[in-house]
Amino acid sequence: MTGRRDPSEPGSTVAQVGSDPALGELFRALGTLVEPPSSTAQRVADLLDLGPLPPEADYTELFLFPLIPYASVYLGPEGMLGGEARDRIAGFWRALRQEPPAEPDHLAVMLAFYARLAQEEADLEEARASGALRRARKAFLWEHLLSWVPPYLSKVMDLGPPFYQRWARLLEDTLREEVVALGAQERLALHLREAPGLSDPRKEDPDGFVGALLSPVRTGMIITRADLGRAGRELDLGTRAGERRFVLKGLLEQDPAGTLEWLRLEATGWAVRHARPDPLAPRIADFWRGRAEATADLLEDLART
């Protein structure tokens, strides 16, 4: 790689990416908007015609609490930061003989890195070397971005203020252009192929079941703290202050059948969401839909016992 500014640094730019310079700039610009609001971010938003940035409190309420933009939270079996999912993404950097940043799975860093791969590809005239970078770019797109970003953006459109809803739609459209440009990947991402499903608490540790319910890759759904608050209101139950696992455990203790039924309905809704027409990546959408359907089936069975 050349000596360009590290793509994970806020405010860094790429002049040209791939055969369409504007597309590469767009990826980096969209990544900038996953970072806290700033004068630089506002300039980017103006260029993208997204309108004024919302207050920093809106950013915090969306990205620092319910929907933190880290791939490991959505791809890891634990549903938490770090772990094997982050290690895999860092391993991609190392495979290209690059030192991974401290947070390689943050969406802003990932979009900037993707733009950098495309920039390097555009800069190389040698067909063989350029082809290798094209393969790397395609692999990163399918393995580490499309494996989780579509359901994540779907939830952003639910919870985010209008500015971040527009941001999510634009990122989705931009990813769709890349799918068309680079083509489909033959195999499902390793993150998804090796992810365990939702465990049955009648056969395994019940405490582990509570944690697994909050792992998107295992259940096919994203459950936020706000969702659990809604569950408490709909079920007329008290909700504890604390992390999601603690809140969900409290709901299950108060009304096991009602909470399981509420979760089943959420999983069913997510299955419908994943089955929407014209998905970004049909095979990946099928994976997430299958997980949500399996989750709904298990929860229905548990609610009856």
Protein Blocks (a to p, Z undefined) as FASTA:
>chain_A
ZZbdcfkbghiacfbgcjblklmmmmmmmmmmmpccdfklmmmmmmnonopaddfklmmm
mmmmmmccbfklmmpmnlpgehjllmmmmmmmmmnopacdfblmbmklmmmmmmmmmmmm
mmpmblklmmmmmmmmmmmmmmmmmmmmmmmmmmmmmmmcfklmmmmmmmmmmmmmmmmm
nopafbdcfklmmpccdddfklmcfklmmmmmmmmklnopacdfklmmmmmmmnopacde
ddfklmmmmmmmmmmmlmmmmmmmmmmmmmmmmmpghifblmlmmmmmmmmmmmmmmmmm
mmmZZ
